[in-house]
Each structure stands twice: as structure tokens, then as C-alpha cells.
Amino acid sequence: MTQYFRNDTPTRRPDRKECKHYYSYLGTLRADFNQRCGYCDDLDRLRIRSFTIDHFVPQNPKDFKHDIPPNFYYNLVYSC
Ligand SMILES: [Zn+2]
């Protein structure tokens, strides 16, 4: 029997590119990630206050430059 890492793959909505501040996407990301951490798939119900938003590509990397704005939805991950 095949074991999958997660049952529900997070689904990003096409209409969510940018917002004023990335943190205003917390509820949106929570819904899009099925209330689960984008990295370890842990469910947020027992410790929702410790869940936050991670920038997949870091905002201020030391060794390379990029021009991804901090509020770019597709770089945000709901995570524990
Ligand atoms: Zn996690």
C-alpha cells in the first residue's frame, strides 16, 4: 500500500498575487494549506497560535539577490 506524505495538497488560488502586507494573508494561507503546515503537514488545531507565515525564498538572503517582494503570495508558506 502506498503511503503519502499528505492527503490534501495545498491549493494556491490564482487570484491572490499581492496584498498590502504579507501577514494579512494568514487566513487565506491557512485555508489554502488546509489548516496544515506547508513543510511538515502538521495540523494547526492544537497550536494555531504558533503557526505563522514563512517566506520560502528568504526575504534577506546573504548570498544571493532576488526581487521577490515580501508580500508576493506565491512565496508564502503557512507553517508551524
Ligand atoms: Zn511544520
PDB file of the backbone (N, CA, C, O) and the ligand in Angstrom, with CONECT records:
HET     ZN  A 101       1
ATOM      1  N   MET A   1       0.836  -1.190   0.000  1.00  0.00           N
ATOM      2  CA  MET A   1       0.000   0.000   0.000  1.00  0.00           C
ATOM      3  C   MET A   1       0.876   1.248   0.000  1.00  0.00           C
ATOM      4  O   MET A   1       1.846   1.336   0.753  1.00  0.00           O
ATOM      5  N   THR A   2       0.537   2.183  -0.825  1.00  0.00           N
ATOM      6  CA  THR A   2       1.308   3.416  -0.919  1.00  0.00           C
ATOM      7  C   THR A   2       0.946   4.355   0.228  1.00  0.00           C
ATOM      8  O   THR A   2      -0.229   4.582   0.517  1.00  0.00           O
ATOM      9  N   GLN A   3       1.982   4.898   0.876  1.00  0.00           N
ATOM     10  CA  GLN A   3       1.766   5.885   1.930  1.00  0.00           C
ATOM     11  C   GLN A   3       2.142   7.252   1.383  1.00  0.00           C
ATOM     12  O   GLN A   3       3.242   7.434   0.862  1.00  0.00           O
ATOM     13  N   TYR A   4       1.249   8.195   1.497  1.00  0.00           N
ATOM     14  CA  TYR A   4       1.520   9.535   1.018  1.00  0.00           C
ATOM     15  C   TYR A   4       1.891  10.441   2.181  1.00  0.00           C
ATOM     16  O   TYR A   4       1.416  10.261   3.302  1.00  0.00           O
ATOM     17  N   PHE A   5       2.744  11.415   1.897  1.00  0.00           N
ATOM     18  CA  PHE A   5       3.151  12.354   2.934  1.00  0.00           C
ATOM     19  C   PHE A   5       1.953  13.156   3.419  1.00  0.00           C
ATOM     20  O   PHE A   5       1.799  13.384   4.619  1.00  0.00           O
ATOM     21  N   ARG A   6       1.104  13.582   2.491  1.00  0.00           N
ATOM     22  CA  ARG A   6      -0.080  14.332   2.880  1.00  0.00           C
ATOM     23  C   ARG A   6      -1.255  13.873   2.035  1.00  0.00           C
ATOM     24  O   ARG A   6      -1.092  13.409   0.906  1.00  0.00           O
ATOM     25  N   ASN A   7      -2.434  14.013   2.605  1.00  0.00           N
ATOM     26  CA  ASN A   7      -3.643  13.605   1.893  1.00  0.00           C
ATOM     27  C   ASN A   7      -4.150  14.694   0.966  1.00  0.00           C
ATOM     28  O   ASN A   7      -4.603  14.415  -0.145  1.00  0.00           O
ATOM     29  N   ASP A   8      -4.071  15.947   1.429  1.00  0.00           N
ATOM     30  CA  ASP A   8      -4.588  17.048   0.634  1.00  0.00           C
ATOM     31  C   ASP A   8      -3.458  17.989   0.248  1.00  0.00           C
ATOM     32  O   ASP A   8      -2.832  18.601   1.113  1.00  0.00           O
ATOM     33  N   THR A   9      -3.203  18.104  -1.011  1.00  0.00           N
ATOM     34  CA  THR A   9      -2.172  19.010  -1.494  1.00  0.00           C
ATOM     35  C   THR A   9      -2.656  20.453  -1.363  1.00  0.00           C
ATOM     36  O   THR A   9      -3.774  20.769  -1.771  1.00  0.00           O
ATOM     37  N   PRO A  10      -1.818  21.337  -0.793  1.00  0.00           N
ATOM     38  CA  PRO A  10      -2.219  22.747  -0.726  1.00  0.00           C
ATOM     39  C   PRO A  10      -2.555  23.281  -2.121  1.00  0.00           C
ATOM     40  O   PRO A  10      -1.883  22.962  -3.102  1.00  0.00           O
ATOM     41  N   THR A  11      -3.589  24.087  -2.185  1.00  0.00           N
ATOM     42  CA  THR A  11      -4.033  24.625  -3.464  1.00  0.00           C
ATOM     43  C   THR A  11      -3.933  26.140  -3.440  1.00  0.00           C
ATOM     44  O   THR A  11      -4.636  26.807  -2.682  1.00  0.00           O
ATOM     45  N   ARG A  12      -3.067  26.668  -4.263  1.00  0.00           N
ATOM     46  CA  ARG A  12      -2.933  28.128  -4.341  1.00  0.00           C
ATOM     47  C   ARG A  12      -3.960  28.666  -5.323  1.00  0.00           C
ATOM     48  O   ARG A  12      -4.155  28.126  -6.412  1.00  0.00           O
ATOM     49  N   ARG A  13      -4.613  29.751  -4.904  1.00  0.00           N
ATOM     50  CA  ARG A  13      -5.634  30.343  -5.767  1.00  0.00           C
ATOM     51  C   ARG A  13      -4.966  31.301  -6.748  1.00  0.00           C
ATOM     52  O   ARG A  13      -4.045  32.029  -6.377  1.00  0.00           O
ATOM     53  N   PRO A  14      -5.419  31.304  -7.975  1.00  0.00           N
ATOM     54  CA  PRO A  14      -4.774  32.144  -8.998  1.00  0.00           C
ATOM     55  C   PRO A  14      -5.023  33.636  -8.820  1.00  0.00           C
ATOM     56  O   PRO A  14      -4.330  34.450  -9.430  1.00  0.00           O
ATOM     57  N   ASP A  15      -5.986  34.006  -8.006  1.00  0.00           N
ATOM     58  CA  ASP A  15      -6.353  35.420  -7.903  1.00  0.00           C
ATOM     59  C   ASP A  15      -5.669  36.112  -6.729  1.00  0.00           C
ATOM     60  O   ASP A  15      -6.083  37.204  -6.340  1.00  0.00           O
ATOM     61  N   ARG A  16      -4.637  35.505  -6.157  1.00  0.00           N
ATOM     62  CA  ARG A  16      -4.019  36.071  -4.957  1.00  0.00           C
ATOM     63  C   ARG A  16      -2.551  36.351  -5.172  1.00  0.00           C
ATOM     64  O   ARG A  16      -1.693  35.608  -4.696  1.00  0.00           O
ATOM     65  N   LYS A  17      -2.269  37.389  -5.869  1.00  0.00           N
ATOM     66  CA  LYS A  17      -0.866  37.663  -6.171  1.00  0.00           C
ATOM     67  C   LYS A  17      -0.201  38.534  -5.132  1.00  0.00           C
ATOM     68  O   LYS A  17       0.867  38.188  -4.627  1.00  0.00           O
ATOM     69  N   GLU A  18      -0.798  39.638  -4.810  1.00  0.00           N
ATOM     70  CA  GLU A  18      -0.166  40.545  -3.861  1.00  0.00           C
ATOM     71  C   GLU A  18      -1.201  41.123  -2.915  1.00  0.00           C
ATOM     72  O   GLU A  18      -2.380  41.230  -3.250  1.00  0.00           O
ATOM     73  N   CYS A  19      -0.745  41.492  -1.732  1.00  0.00           N
ATOM     74  CA  CYS A  19      -1.608  42.164  -0.779  1.00  0.00           C
ATOM     75  C   CYS A  19      -0.788  43.281  -0.160  1.00  0.00           C
ATOM     76  O   CYS A  19       0.397  43.428  -0.460  1.00  0.00           O
ATOM     77  N   LYS A  20      -1.417  44.070   0.704  1.00  0.00           N
ATOM     78  CA  LYS A  20      -0.696  45.199   1.288  1.00  0.00           C
ATOM     79  C   LYS A  20       0.466  44.724   2.142  1.00  0.00           C
ATOM     80  O   LYS A  20       1.601  45.165   1.963  1.00  0.00           O
ATOM     81  N   HIS A  21       0.182  43.840   3.054  1.00  0.00           N
ATOM     82  CA  HIS A  21       1.222  43.285   3.902  1.00  0.00           C
ATOM     83  C   HIS A  21       1.049  41.780   3.930  1.00  0.00           C
ATOM     84  O   HIS A  21      -0.072  41.279   4.019  1.00  0.00           O
ATOM     85  N   TYR A  22       2.158  41.055   3.853  1.00  0.00           N
ATOM     86  CA  TYR A  22       2.054  39.613   3.712  1.00  0.00           C
ATOM     87  C   TYR A  22       1.263  38.959   4.847  1.00  0.00           C
ATOM     88  O   TYR A  22       0.609  37.935   4.648  1.00  0.00           O
ATOM     89  N   TYR A  23       1.330  39.565   6.046  1.00  0.00           N
ATOM     90  CA  TYR A  23       0.669  38.906   7.176  1.00  0.00           C
ATOM     91  C   TYR A  23      -0.857  38.918   7.049  1.00  0.00           C
ATOM     92  O   TYR A  23      -1.545  38.129   7.696  1.00  0.00           O
ATOM     93  N   SER A  24      -1.378  39.815   6.213  1.00  0.00           N
ATOM     94  CA  SER A  24      -2.824  39.821   6.010  1.00  0.00           C
ATOM     95  C   SER A  24      -3.280  38.577   5.255  1.00  0.00           C
ATOM     96  O   SER A  24      -4.480  38.344   5.108  1.00  0.00           O
ATOM     97  N   TYR A  25      -2.338  37.787   4.780  1.00  0.00           N
ATOM     98  CA  TYR A  25      -2.669  36.540   4.097  1.00  0.00           C
ATOM     99  C   TYR A  25      -2.767  35.341   5.038  1.00  0.00           C
ATOM    100  O   TYR A  25      -2.951  34.217   4.573  1.00  0.00           O
ATOM    101  N   LEU A  26      -2.649  35.553   6.343  1.00  0.00           N
ATOM    102  CA  LEU A  26      -2.626  34.406   7.251  1.00  0.00           C
ATOM    103  C   LEU A  26      -3.871  33.534   7.107  1.00  0.00           C
ATOM    104  O   LEU A  26      -3.767  32.313   6.986  1.00  0.00           O
ATOM    105  N   GLY A  27      -5.044  34.158   7.119  1.00  0.00           N
ATOM    106  CA  GLY A  27      -6.277  33.376   6.991  1.00  0.00           C
ATOM    107  C   GLY A  27      -6.399  32.720   5.624  1.00  0.00           C
ATOM    108  O   GLY A  27      -6.848  31.580   5.506  1.00  0.00           O
ATOM    109  N   THR A  28      -5.997  33.448   4.601  1.00  0.00           N
ATOM    110  CA  THR A  28      -6.037  32.918   3.238  1.00  0.00           C
ATOM    111  C   THR A  28      -5.119  31.713   3.100  1.00  0.00           C
ATOM    112  O   THR A  28      -5.506  30.683   2.548  1.00  0.00           O
ATOM    113  N   LEU A  29      -3.897  31.855   3.608  1.00  0.00           N
ATOM    114  CA  LEU A  29      -2.942  30.748   3.508  1.00  0.00           C
ATOM    115  C   LEU A  29      -3.400  29.555   4.331  1.00  0.00           C
ATOM    116  O   LEU A  29      -3.243  28.404   3.924  1.00  0.00           O
ATOM    117  N   ARG A  30      -3.962  29.845   5.487  1.00  0.00           N
ATOM    118  CA  ARG A  30      -4.456  28.760   6.330  1.00  0.00           C
ATOM    119  C   ARG A  30      -5.495  27.930   5.570  1.00  0.00           C
ATOM    120  O   ARG A  30      -5.474  26.700   5.616  1.00  0.00           O
ATOM    121  N   ALA A  31      -6.391  28.610   4.879  1.00  0.00           N
ATOM    122  CA  ALA A  31      -7.401  27.903   4.089  1.00  0.00           C
ATOM    123  C   ALA A  31      -6.754  27.162   2.919  1.00  0.00           C
ATOM    124  O   ALA A  31      -7.079  26.006   2.649  1.00  0.00           O
ATOM    125  N   ASP A  32      -5.849  27.832   2.238  1.00  0.00           N
ATOM    126  CA  ASP A  32      -5.237  27.217   1.058  1.00  0.00           C
ATOM    127  C   ASP A  32      -4.367  26.013   1.420  1.00  0.00           C
ATOM    128  O   ASP A  32      -4.216  25.088   0.621  1.00  0.00           O
ATOM    129  N   PHE A  33      -3.801  26.029   2.617  1.00  0.00           N
ATOM    130  CA  PHE A  33      -2.955  24.912   3.051  1.00  0.00           C
ATOM    131  C   PHE A  33      -3.738  23.908   3.904  1.00  0.00           C
ATOM    132  O   PHE A  33      -3.148  23.066   4.582  1.00  0.00           O
ATOM    133  N   ASN A  34      -5.046  24.003   3.862  1.00  0.00           N
ATOM    134  CA  ASN A  34      -5.910  23.031   4.550  1.00  0.00           C
ATOM    135  C   ASN A  34      -5.628  22.957   6.053  1.00  0.00           C
ATOM    136  O   ASN A  34      -5.682  21.877   6.641  1.00  0.00           O
ATOM    137  N   GLN A  35      -5.331  24.092   6.670  1.00  0.00           N
ATOM    138  CA  GLN A  35      -5.028  24.199   8.093  1.00  0.00           C
ATOM    139  C   GLN A  35      -3.817  23.356   8.490  1.00  0.00           C
ATOM    140  O   GLN A  35      -3.701  22.926   9.638  1.00  0.00           O
ATOM    141  N   ARG A  36      -2.922  23.123   7.537  1.00  0.00           N
ATOM    142  CA  ARG A  36      -1.741  22.291   7.827  1.00  0.00           C
ATOM    143  C   ARG A  36      -0.456  23.015   7.427  1.00  0.00           C
ATOM    144  O   ARG A  36      -0.433  23.855   6.528  1.00  0.00           O
ATOM    145  N   CYS A  37       0.609  22.648   8.136  1.00  0.00           N
ATOM    146  CA  CYS A  37       1.922  23.226   7.840  1.00  0.00           C
ATOM    147  C   CYS A  37       2.355  22.834   6.427  1.00  0.00           C
ATOM    148  O   CYS A  37       2.237  21.675   6.030  1.00  0.00           O
ATOM    149  N   GLY A  38       2.854  23.807   5.684  1.00  0.00           N
ATOM    150  CA  GLY A  38       3.296  23.540   4.322  1.00  0.00           C
ATOM    151  C   GLY A  38       4.556  22.699   4.251  1.00  0.00           C
ATOM    152  O   GLY A  38       4.889  22.180   3.186  1.00  0.00           O
ATOM    153  N   TYR A  39       5.267  22.553   5.367  1.00  0.00           N
ATOM    154  CA  TYR A  39       6.511  21.779   5.367  1.00  0.00           C
ATOM    155  C   TYR A  39       6.339  20.396   5.982  1.00  0.00           C
ATOM    156  O   TYR A  39       6.791  19.404   5.410  1.00  0.00           O
ATOM    157  N   CYS A  40       5.696  20.321   7.132  1.00  0.00           N
ATOM    158  CA  CYS A  40       5.631  19.024   7.820  1.00  0.00           C
ATOM    159  C   CYS A  40       4.216  18.441   7.862  1.00  0.00           C
ATOM    160  O   CYS A  40       4.026  17.336   8.368  1.00  0.00           O
ATOM    161  N   ASP A  41       3.227  19.159   7.343  1.00  0.00           N
ATOM    162  CA  ASP A  41       1.840  18.692   7.241  1.00  0.00           C
ATOM    163  C   ASP A  41       1.150  18.575   8.600  1.00  0.00           C
ATOM    164  O   ASP A  41       0.086  17.961   8.692  1.00  0.00           O
ATOM    165  N   ASP A  42       1.724  19.142   9.645  1.00  0.00           N
ATOM    166  CA  ASP A  42       1.099  19.089  10.958  1.00  0.00           C
ATOM    167  C   ASP A  42      -0.177  19.937  10.953  1.00  0.00           C
ATOM    168  O   ASP A  42      -0.220  21.018  10.365  1.00  0.00           O
ATOM    169  N   LEU A  43      -1.193  19.432  11.606  1.00  0.00           N
ATOM    170  CA  LEU A  43      -2.464  20.147  11.689  1.00  0.00           C
ATOM    171  C   LEU A  43      -2.358  21.276  12.716  1.00  0.00           C
ATOM    172  O   LEU A  43      -1.725  21.108  13.758  1.00  0.00           O
ATOM    173  N   ASP A  44      -2.974  22.422  12.425  1.00  0.00           N
ATOM    174  CA  ASP A  44      -2.778  23.584  13.304  1.00  0.00           C
ATOM    175  C   ASP A  44      -3.759  23.643  14.478  1.00  0.00           C
ATOM    176  O   ASP A  44      -3.650  24.545  15.309  1.00  0.00           O
ATOM    177  N   ARG A  45      -4.686  22.738  14.569  1.00  0.00           N
ATOM    178  CA  ARG A  45      -5.773  22.907  15.537  1.00  0.00           C
ATOM    179  C   ARG A  45      -5.320  22.975  16.987  1.00  0.00           C
ATOM    180  O   ARG A  45      -5.903  23.721  17.774  1.00  0.00           O
ATOM    181  N   LEU A  46      -4.302  22.221  17.359  1.00  0.00           N
ATOM    182  CA  LEU A  46      -3.897  22.190  18.760  1.00  0.00           C
ATOM    183  C   LEU A  46      -2.934  23.316  19.117  1.00  0.00           C
ATOM    184  O   LEU A  46      -2.754  23.621  20.296  1.00  0.00           O
ATOM    185  N   ARG A  47      -2.325  23.924  18.136  1.00  0.00           N
ATOM    186  CA  ARG A  47      -1.366  25.004  18.425  1.00  0.00           C
ATOM    187  C   ARG A  47      -1.401  26.056  17.335  1.00  0.00           C
ATOM    188  O   ARG A  47      -0.377  26.395  16.742  1.00  0.00           O
ATOM    189  N   ILE A  48      -2.594  26.564  17.081  1.00  0.00           N
ATOM    190  CA  ILE A  48      -2.785  27.501  15.979  1.00  0.00           C
ATOM    191  C   ILE A  48      -1.977  28.784  16.179  1.00  0.00           C
ATOM    192  O   ILE A  48      -1.560  29.411  15.205  1.00  0.00           O
ATOM    193  N   ARG A  49      -1.754  29.180  17.441  1.00  0.00           N
ATOM    194  CA  ARG A  49      -1.027  30.429  17.685  1.00  0.00           C
ATOM    195  C   ARG A  49       0.438  30.337  17.326  1.00  0.00           C
ATOM    196  O   ARG A  49       1.084  31.367  17.133  1.00  0.00           O
ATOM    197  N   SER A  50       0.973  29.156  17.232  1.00  0.00           N
ATOM    198  CA  SER A  50       2.381  29.040  16.862  1.00  0.00           C
ATOM    199  C   SER A  50       2.550  28.941  15.342  1.00  0.00           C
ATOM    200  O   SER A  50       3.678  28.903  14.851  1.00  0.00           O
ATOM    201  N   PHE A  51       1.463  28.901  14.606  1.00  0.00           N
ATOM    202  CA  PHE A  51       1.572  28.859  13.151  1.00  0.00           C
ATOM    203  C   PHE A  51       1.779  30.272  12.616  1.00  0.00           C
ATOM    204  O   PHE A  51       1.235  31.246  13.138  1.00  0.00           O
ATOM    205  N   THR A  52       2.564  30.347  11.584  1.00  0.00           N
ATOM    206  CA  THR A  52       2.884  31.659  11.038  1.00  0.00           C
ATOM    207  C   THR A  52       3.072  31.568   9.531  1.00  0.00           C
ATOM    208  O   THR A  52       2.731  30.559   8.914  1.00  0.00           O
ATOM    209  N   ILE A  53       3.607  32.610   8.954  1.00  0.00           N
ATOM    210  CA  ILE A  53       3.864  32.638   7.518  1.00  0.00           C
ATOM    211  C   ILE A  53       5.367  32.657   7.290  1.00  0.00           C
ATOM    212  O   ILE A  53       6.085  33.479   7.861  1.00  0.00           O
ATOM    213  N   ASP A  54       5.829  31.751   6.459  1.00  0.00           N
ATOM    214  CA  ASP A  54       7.238  31.697   6.117  1.00  0.00           C
ATOM    215  C   ASP A  54       7.426  32.158   4.676  1.00  0.00           C
ATOM    216  O   ASP A  54       6.602  31.878   3.806  1.00  0.00           O
ATOM    217  N   HIS A  55       8.530  32.871   4.442  1.00  0.00           N
ATOM    218  CA  HIS A  55       8.904  33.198   3.077  1.00  0.00           C
ATOM    219  C   HIS A  55       9.768  32.060   2.546  1.00  0.00           C
ATOM    220  O   HIS A  55      10.870  31.828   3.043  1.00  0.00           O
ATOM    221  N   PHE A  56       9.273  31.361   1.548  1.00  0.00           N
ATOM    222  CA  PHE A  56      10.004  30.203   1.019  1.00  0.00           C
ATOM    223  C   PHE A  56      11.381  30.627   0.516  1.00  0.00           C
ATOM    224  O   PHE A  56      12.392  30.026   0.879  1.00  0.00           O
ATOM    225  N   VAL A  57      11.417  31.646  -0.304  1.00  0.00           N
ATOM    226  CA  VAL A  57      12.692  32.290  -0.634  1.00  0.00           C
ATOM    227  C   VAL A  57      12.876  33.382   0.409  1.00  0.00           C
ATOM    228  O   VAL A  57      12.050  34.291   0.489  1.00  0.00           O
ATOM    229  N   PRO A  58      13.938  33.320   1.212  1.00  0.00           N
ATOM    230  CA  PRO A  58      14.098  34.257   2.319  1.00  0.00           C
ATOM    231  C   PRO A  58      14.041  35.705   1.865  1.00  0.00           C
ATOM    232  O   PRO A  58      14.408  36.038   0.739  1.00  0.00           O
ATOM    233  N   GLN A  59      13.573  36.557   2.769  1.00  0.00           N
ATOM    234  CA  GLN A  59      13.446  37.967   2.414  1.00  0.00           C
ATOM    235  C   GLN A  59      14.791  38.652   2.239  1.00  0.00           C
ATOM    236  O   GLN A  59      14.963  39.459   1.325  1.00  0.00           O
ATOM    237  N   ASN A  60      15.735  38.341   3.097  1.00  0.00           N
ATOM    238  CA  ASN A  60      17.049  38.983   3.025  1.00  0.00           C
ATOM    239  C   ASN A  60      18.168  37.947   3.002  1.00  0.00           C
ATOM    240  O   ASN A  60      18.928  37.812   3.962  1.00  0.00           O
ATOM    241  N   PRO A  61      18.255  37.225   1.899  1.00  0.00           N
ATOM    242  CA  PRO A  61      19.321  36.207   1.842  1.00  0.00           C
ATOM    243  C   PRO A  61      20.693  36.867   1.772  1.00  0.00           C
ATOM    244  O   PRO A  61      20.859  37.943   1.198  1.00  0.00           O
ATOM    245  N   LYS A  62      21.669  36.192   2.373  1.00  0.00           N
ATOM    246  CA  LYS A  62      23.023  36.740   2.410  1.00  0.00           C
ATOM    247  C   LYS A  62      23.751  36.555   1.087  1.00  0.00           C
ATOM    248  O   LYS A  62      24.469  37.443   0.627  1.00  0.00           O
ATOM    249  N   ASP A  63      23.554  35.396   0.487  1.00  0.00           N
ATOM    250  CA  ASP A  63      24.442  35.005  -0.608  1.00  0.00           C
ATOM    251  C   ASP A  63      23.893  35.236  -2.008  1.00  0.00           C
ATOM    252  O   ASP A  63      24.607  35.021  -2.987  1.00  0.00           O
ATOM    253  N   PHE A  64      22.670  35.657  -2.121  1.00  0.00           N
ATOM    254  CA  PHE A  64      22.152  35.947  -3.453  1.00  0.00           C
ATOM    255  C   PHE A  64      21.097  37.032  -3.362  1.00  0.00           C
ATOM    256  O   PHE A  64      20.535  37.291  -2.298  1.00  0.00           O
ATOM    257  N   LYS A  65      20.844  37.650  -4.480  1.00  0.00           N
ATOM    258  CA  LYS A  65      19.830  38.711  -4.517  1.00  0.00           C
ATOM    259  C   LYS A  65      18.647  38.243  -5.343  1.00  0.00           C
ATOM    260  O   LYS A  65      18.792  37.466  -6.287  1.00  0.00           O
ATOM    261  N   HIS A  66      17.484  38.727  -4.972  1.00  0.00           N
ATOM    262  CA  HIS A  66      16.287  38.452  -5.767  1.00  0.00           C
ATOM    263  C   HIS A  66      15.377  39.663  -5.660  1.00  0.00           C
ATOM    264  O   HIS A  66      15.594  40.550  -4.834  1.00  0.00           O
ATOM    265  N   ASP A  67      14.374  39.688  -6.493  1.00  0.00           N
ATOM    266  CA  ASP A  67      13.455  40.829  -6.460  1.00  0.00           C
ATOM    267  C   ASP A  67      12.033  40.392  -6.141  1.00  0.00           C
ATOM    268  O   ASP A  67      11.072  41.006  -6.604  1.00  0.00           O
ATOM    269  N   ILE A  68      11.899  39.340  -5.357  1.00  0.00           N
ATOM    270  CA  ILE A  68      10.577  38.882  -4.939  1.00  0.00           C
ATOM    271  C   ILE A  68      10.098  39.787  -3.811  1.00  0.00           C
ATOM    272  O   ILE A  68      10.747  39.854  -2.767  1.00  0.00           O
ATOM    273  N   PRO A  69       8.978  40.487  -3.995  1.00  0.00           N
ATOM    274  CA  PRO A  69       8.501  41.369  -2.926  1.00  0.00           C
ATOM    275  C   PRO A  69       8.022  40.553  -1.724  1.00  0.00           C
ATOM    276  O   PRO A  69       7.569  39.421  -1.894  1.00  0.00           O
ATOM    277  N   PRO A  70       8.116  41.108  -0.515  1.00  0.00           N
ATOM    278  CA  PRO A  70       7.762  40.357   0.687  1.00  0.00           C
ATOM    279  C   PRO A  70       6.292  39.953   0.747  1.00  0.00           C
ATOM    280  O   PRO A  70       5.927  39.031   1.475  1.00  0.00           O
ATOM    281  N   ASN A  71       5.458  40.640  -0.014  1.00  0.00           N
ATOM    282  CA  ASN A  71       4.030  40.316   0.027  1.00  0.00           C
ATOM    283  C   ASN A  71       3.591  39.481  -1.179  1.00  0.00           C
ATOM    284  O   ASN A  71       2.401  39.415  -1.488  1.00  0.00           O
ATOM    285  N   PHE A  72       4.531  38.856  -1.849  1.00  0.00           N
ATOM    286  CA  PHE A  72       4.199  38.032  -3.014  1.00  0.00           C
ATOM    287  C   PHE A  72       3.615  36.699  -2.535  1.00  0.00           C
ATOM    288  O   PHE A  72       4.297  35.882  -1.918  1.00  0.00           O
ATOM    289  N   TYR A  73       2.362  36.517  -2.836  1.00  0.00           N
ATOM    290  CA  TYR A  73       1.614  35.373  -2.304  1.00  0.00           C
ATOM    291  C   TYR A  73       2.276  34.023  -2.589  1.00  0.00           C
ATOM    292  O   TYR A  73       2.298  33.146  -1.725  1.00  0.00           O
ATOM    293  N   TYR A  74       2.808  33.858  -3.784  1.00  0.00           N
ATOM    294  CA  TYR A  74       3.334  32.549  -4.185  1.00  0.00           C
ATOM    295  C   TYR A  74       4.654  32.220  -3.502  1.00  0.00           C
ATOM    296  O   TYR A  74       5.174  31.116  -3.663  1.00  0.00           O
ATOM    297  N   ASN A  75       5.197  33.157  -2.748  1.00  0.00           N
ATOM    298  CA  ASN A  75       6.407  32.861  -1.980  1.00  0.00           C
ATOM    299  C   ASN A  75       6.083  32.618  -0.502  1.00  0.00           C
ATOM    300  O   ASN A  75       6.991  32.420   0.304  1.00  0.00           O
ATOM    301  N   LEU A  76       4.815  32.632  -0.150  1.00  0.00           N
ATOM    302  CA  LEU A  76       4.416  32.487   1.247  1.00  0.00           C
ATOM    303  C   LEU A  76       3.963  31.061   1.540  1.00  0.00           C
ATOM    304  O   LEU A  76       3.285  30.427   0.731  1.00  0.00           O
ATOM    305  N   VAL A  77       4.356  30.571   2.719  1.00  0.00           N
ATOM    306  CA  VAL A  77       4.011  29.217   3.133  1.00  0.00           C
ATOM    307  C   VAL A  77       3.427  29.272   4.534  1.00  0.00           C
ATOM    308  O   VAL A  77       4.036  29.839   5.441  1.00  0.00           O
ATOM    309  N   TYR A  78       2.267  28.695   4.712  1.00  0.00           N
ATOM    310  CA  TYR A  78       1.687  28.548   6.054  1.00  0.00           C
ATOM    311  C   TYR A  78       2.485  27.481   6.777  1.00  0.00           C
ATOM    312  O   TYR A  78       2.595  26.354   6.294  1.00  0.00           O
ATOM    313  N   SER A  79       3.047  27.824   7.935  1.00  0.00           N
ATOM    314  CA  SER A  79       3.958  26.864   8.558  1.00  0.00           C
ATOM    315  C   SER A  79       3.970  26.969  10.073  1.00  0.00           C
ATOM    316  O   SER A  79       3.590  27.985  10.656  1.00  0.00           O
ATOM    317  N   CYS A  80       4.417  25.889  10.688  1.00  0.00           N
ATOM    318  CA  CYS A  80       4.499  25.847  12.146  1.00  0.00           C
ATOM    319  C   CYS A  80       5.881  26.216  12.633  1.00  0.00           C
ATOM    320  O   CYS A  80       6.127  26.232  13.840  1.00  0.00           O
TER     321      CYS A  80
HETATM  322 ZN    ZN A 101       5.670  22.238  10.234  1.00  0.00          ZN2+
END
